[in-house]
Amino acid sequence: MIPTKPTHRKRTPFYWWRRFRIHKSLPYKATLLDKIRNGDFEYPEYFQQAEWELAWMRDEQKEFLSNYHGDNPMGDYLYLDIEKRARKRYNKLYEDGMKTEHDRMDDFKTKLCKEFKFNKDKLVDIMEEFGGTTEDLYFHVADLIGINTDTLNKLNNFGGKNCC
């Protein structure tokens, strides 16, 4: 489902292509499990927003065609400008999505390996075969290390530092 196109959002000159607020990550002092539950390592929203940009572009072009009073609507610079703006925003959102995805995955692997004193290459192999959520992966790695997941859950619920 495509949401309505937002309007009148305060734009910054540095991130003019973003129409929606970004994900608010927890501070660096938060536990890894809290960060996972907050969604700090999940798939970025930028890819979905990039697809919405293309859908809004098509809608805007259809509206332009229905209101056009000339001979060649698709050759008109205003029609082409609609696509140019949307494609530029799409490319910037996609680029942000790729960068954010890479940074989140790298950060997640580093923090998970540090938390459980686990080999990063082994973790990559496990992640390639694993089919669950990020939280499930956290407990799966804890189980592989030999940590009781119930105890780990209780420690995290009490705000204590993880046992490893």
Secondary structure, 3 states (H helix, E strand, C coil): CCCCCCCCCCCCCCCCCCCCCCCCCCCCCCCHHHHHHHCCCCCCCHHHHHHHHHHHHHHHHHHHHHHCCCCCHHHCHHHHHHHHHHHHHHHHHHHHHHHHHHHHHHHHHHHHHHHHCCCHHHHHHHHHHCCCCHHHHHHHHHHHHCCCHHHHHHHHHCCCCCCC
